[in-house]
Amino acid sequence: MSVHELLELWWVVPAGLAALGYGLSLARLTPAQRAVWVTARIVEVGQPAHGASKRPGIPVTVAFQDPDSGREFALPNAGKHGDSIDAAWVGRELAVRYPRGRPDRFRVVLDIWGEKKGLVAPNCTVALLLIGLVIHATVAWGYPWALLGFGTLLTALTATGRDLRAVRARDALLSSAVAVPARVVAVTKDVYQDGEGDEIVNHAPVVTFTTDEGTQVTVLSRDGIPEPGRSLDRDLTIHYAPDDLTVYTPDLAAERRDHETTVGVIIILLIAGIAAVVAGAVTL
């Protein structure tokens, strides 16, 4: 077999990896499925230091019970154990997983979609495989297949993606938003470099507010506050969803405009995908 013929079989490796991943998931042998999953509660909320990085999120202490030993654990998390936390209050429940017998190696999992079944890696592999197959078909058979392939992928992505559902769910929650006074108690700072070596400074205010029910909430507000670098000790108004305290905004009108823009972009992408499929089919 020539080198060219071997290169034609590039898809075998990602397809095999994806099949292996799905097989392990069906057999419940992935690391996520072998791990212990428990529900933890935040029992203590700290505050990011003024001028520190936002990457660790809000420092908290989480408490959970190991179902094997029955022991209770209260362990700190400041971004070193899984996902960083951007909204925290005493009593908030979080999903936590850890290797059996090692609660000290716990990881906070904020988005468990696909994670519990160990499908994240094989799903990503399949997505890359499909993109590779479209590129391969384009090189081998010409641009009509590029239109068909990428149009189909774009249509499927926008039609079945989670962005539109997330926007609608957030809009529904904020439809009953409650406005309360809030205060900026610290401002995080991160410095990045662009492609030309210039520094880009990013600030994220740390905001505290108390709900009508008396729950004190600390959030890391990544957007929505004007001039965030100068916002320390600023008083403002936070609109929060009573049914989900992780859903909040300092500017309800701007939030709605952003959601309208997001929906518009999704619709445009869906139309573009369908148009590409039609054009590809016509030009075949």
C-alpha positions in Angstrom: 0.0 0.0 0.0 1.4 3.4 -1.0 1.8 6.4 1.2 -1.1 8.2 -0.6 -3.4 5.2 0.0 -2.5 5.2 3.7 -3.3 8.9 3.9 -6.7 8.2 2.4 -7.4 6.2 5.5 -6.8 9.1 8.0 -10.4 8.8 9.2 -9.8 5.3 10.7 -8.0 6.7 13.7 -10.6 9.3 14.9 -13.4 6.9 14.0 -11.7 4.2 16.1 -11.2 6.5 19.0 -14.8 7.6 18.9 -16.0 4.0 18.8 -13.8 3.2 21.7 -15.1 6.1 23.7 -18.8 5.2 23.0 -18.0 1.5 23.8 -16.4 2.5 27.1 -19.4 4.6 27.9 -21.8 1.8 27.2 -19.8 -0.5 29.4 -19.7 2.3 32.1 -15.9 2.2 32.2 -15.1 5.8 31.5 -13.3 7.7 34.4 -16.4 9.9 34.9 -18.6 6.8 35.2 -16.3 5.0 37.6 -16.1 8.1 39.8 -18.2 8.8 42.8 -20.8 11.5 42.1 -22.4 13.4 45.0 -24.2 16.6 45.7 -22.2 19.1 47.7 -23.3 22.3 49.4 -21.4 25.5 49.8 -20.9 26.1 53.5 -18.6 29.1 53.4 -18.1 31.9 50.8 -14.9 33.9 50.5 -14.0 36.9 48.4 -11.5 37.2 45.6 -8.7 39.7 46.6 -8.9 43.1 44.9 -6.5 43.0 41.9 -6.2 39.2 41.9 -6.9 37.0 38.9 -10.5 36.0 38.1 -9.5 32.6 37.0 -9.8 30.8 40.3 -13.3 32.2 40.7 -15.0 32.8 44.1 -13.2 30.8 46.9 -15.7 28.6 48.7 -15.8 25.6 51.0 -18.0 22.7 49.9 -19.3 20.0 52.2 -20.4 16.5 51.1 -20.8 13.0 52.4 -18.8 10.1 51.0 -21.4 7.4 50.4 -18.9 4.6 50.8 -17.5 5.5 54.2 -20.4 7.8 55.4 -17.8 10.4 56.4 -18.6 14.1 56.0 -16.0 16.3 54.3 -15.7 20.1 54.1 -13.0 21.0 51.6 -11.9 24.4 50.1 -12.2 25.1 46.4 -10.7 28.2 44.7 -10.6 27.0 41.1 -8.1 24.2 41.8 -10.8 21.5 42.0 -12.7 21.4 38.7 -14.8 24.3 37.5 -14.4 27.8 39.0 -17.5 29.3 40.6 -18.8 32.7 39.5 -21.9 32.8 41.7 -21.8 31.6 45.3 -24.0 31.6 48.4 -24.2 29.4 51.5 -26.5 26.5 50.7 -25.9 26.4 46.9 -25.8 22.8 45.7 -23.1 21.7 43.3 -22.3 18.4 41.5 -19.0 16.9 42.7 -17.1 13.8 41.5 -14.0 12.1 42.7 -12.1 8.8 42.3 -13.5 6.2 44.7 -11.8 6.4 48.0 -10.2 9.8 47.3 -12.6 12.6 48.3 -9.7 15.0 48.5 -9.4 14.8 44.7 -12.9 16.1 44.2 -13.8 18.1 41.2 -16.7 20.6 40.9 -18.7 20.0 37.8 -21.1 22.9 36.8 -22.2 21.5 33.5 -22.8 17.8 33.8 -24.4 17.5 30.3 -22.6 14.5 28.7 -20.0 14.5 31.6 -21.7 11.8 33.7 -21.8 9.3 30.8 -18.2 10.1 29.7 -19.4 11.3 26.2 -17.6 14.6 26.0 -14.4 13.2 24.4 -16.1 10.9 21.9 -18.6 13.6 20.9 -15.7 16.0 20.3 -13.9 13.4 18.3 -17.0 12.8 16.1 -17.3 16.5 15.5 -13.7 16.8 14.3 -14.2 13.6 12.2 -17.2 15.1 10.4 -15.3 18.4 9.7 -12.3 16.3 8.4 -14.6 14.3 6.2 -16.1 17.4 4.7 -12.7 18.8 3.9 -11.6 15.5 2.5 -14.7 15.4 0.2 -14.0 18.9 -0.9 -10.5 18.1 -1.9 -11.5 14.9 -3.6 -14.7 15.9 -5.3 -14.8 19.7 -5.5 -16.6 22.7 -4.0 -20.2 21.4 -4.3 -19.4 18.9 -1.6 -18.0 21.7 0.5 -21.3 23.5 0.2 -23.2 20.3 1.0 -21.0 19.3 3.8 -20.4 22.5 5.7 -24.0 23.6 5.0 -25.3 20.4 6.6 -23.0 20.8 9.6 -23.9 24.4 10.1 -27.6 23.6 9.8 -27.4 20.8 12.3 -25.3 22.8 14.7 -27.6 25.8 14.8 -30.8 23.7 14.8 -29.7 21.3 17.6 -27.3 23.6 19.4 -27.7 24.6 23.0 -27.3 28.4 22.5 -30.9 29.1 21.5 -32.3 26.9 24.3 -30.0 28.7 26.8 -31.1 32.1 25.6 -34.8 31.2 25.9 -34.3 29.6 29.3 -32.5 32.7 30.6 -35.1 35.0 29.2 -37.8 33.0 30.9 -36.0 33.2 34.2 -35.3 36.9 33.9 -39.0 37.6 33.0 -39.7 37.5 36.8 -36.4 39.2 37.8 -36.2 41.0 41.1 -34.1 44.2 41.5 -32.1 44.7 44.6 -29.2 47.0 45.6 -25.7 45.6 45.2 -22.1 46.8 45.8 -18.8 46.1 44.1 -16.5 44.8 46.8 -13.4 44.0 44.7 -12.2 44.1 41.1 -10.1 41.3 39.6 -7.4 42.0 37.1 -5.9 39.8 34.4 -3.3 40.9 31.8 -3.1 39.2 28.4 -1.0 39.9 25.3 -2.4 40.2 21.8 -0.7 38.9 18.7 1.5 42.0 18.4 2.7 41.8 22.0 0.6 44.6 23.4 -1.0 44.2 26.8 -4.7 43.8 27.2 -6.1 44.4 30.7 -9.3 42.7 31.7 -11.3 43.6 34.9 -14.1 41.7 36.4 -16.0 43.3 39.4 -16.9 41.1 42.4 -20.4 42.1 43.4 -22.4 41.2 46.5 -26.2 41.5 47.0 -28.8 40.2 49.3 -32.0 38.6 47.9 -35.5 39.4 49.2 -35.3 36.1 51.1 -32.2 37.2 52.9 -29.6 35.1 51.0 -26.3 36.9 50.6 -24.9 36.2 47.1 -21.4 36.9 45.8 -20.9 37.0 42.0 -18.1 37.6 39.6 -19.6 39.9 37.0 -17.7 39.4 33.7 -19.8 42.0 31.8 -22.6 44.5 32.1 -20.8 47.0 34.4 -19.4 50.1 32.7 -15.8 51.0 33.4 -15.2 47.9 35.5 -11.7 48.8 36.3 -13.0 51.9 38.2 -16.0 50.2 39.8 -14.6 49.4 43.3 -17.1 50.4 46.0 -19.7 51.4 43.4 -23.3 50.9 44.4 -25.5 49.5 41.7 -28.7 47.5 41.0 -28.7 43.8 40.3 -31.6 42.0 38.7 -31.7 38.3 39.7 -34.0 35.4 38.9 -35.6 34.1 42.1 -35.7 30.5 40.7 -32.0 30.5 39.9 -29.6 32.9 41.6 -26.9 32.1 39.0 -29.0 34.1 36.5 -28.5 37.8 37.1 -27.7 41.0 35.3 -26.7 44.6 36.2 -28.5 45.8 33.1 -31.7 44.1 32.2 -32.4 46.1 29.0 -28.9 45.5 27.6 -29.3 41.8 28.5 -32.5 41.6 26.4 -30.8 43.4 23.5 -27.9 40.9 23.6 -30.4 38.0 23.5 -32.2 39.5 20.5 -28.9 39.8 18.7 -27.9 36.2 19.6 -31.2 34.9 18.3 -30.8 36.9 15.1 -27.3 35.5 14.5 -28.5 32.0 15.0 -31.4 32.5 12.5 -28.9 34.0 10.0 -26.6 31.0 10.4 -29.5 28.6 10.0 -30.6 30.3 6.8 -27.0 30.3 5.5 -26.6 26.6 6.2 -29.8 25.7 4.4 -28.8 27.9 1.5 -25.4 26.2 1.2 -27.0 22.8 1.2 -29.4 23.8 -1.6 -26.6 25.5 -3.6 -24.4 22.4 -3.2 -27.2 20.1 -4.4 -27.9 22.3 -7.4 -24.3 22.4 -8.5 -23.6 18.7 -8.2 
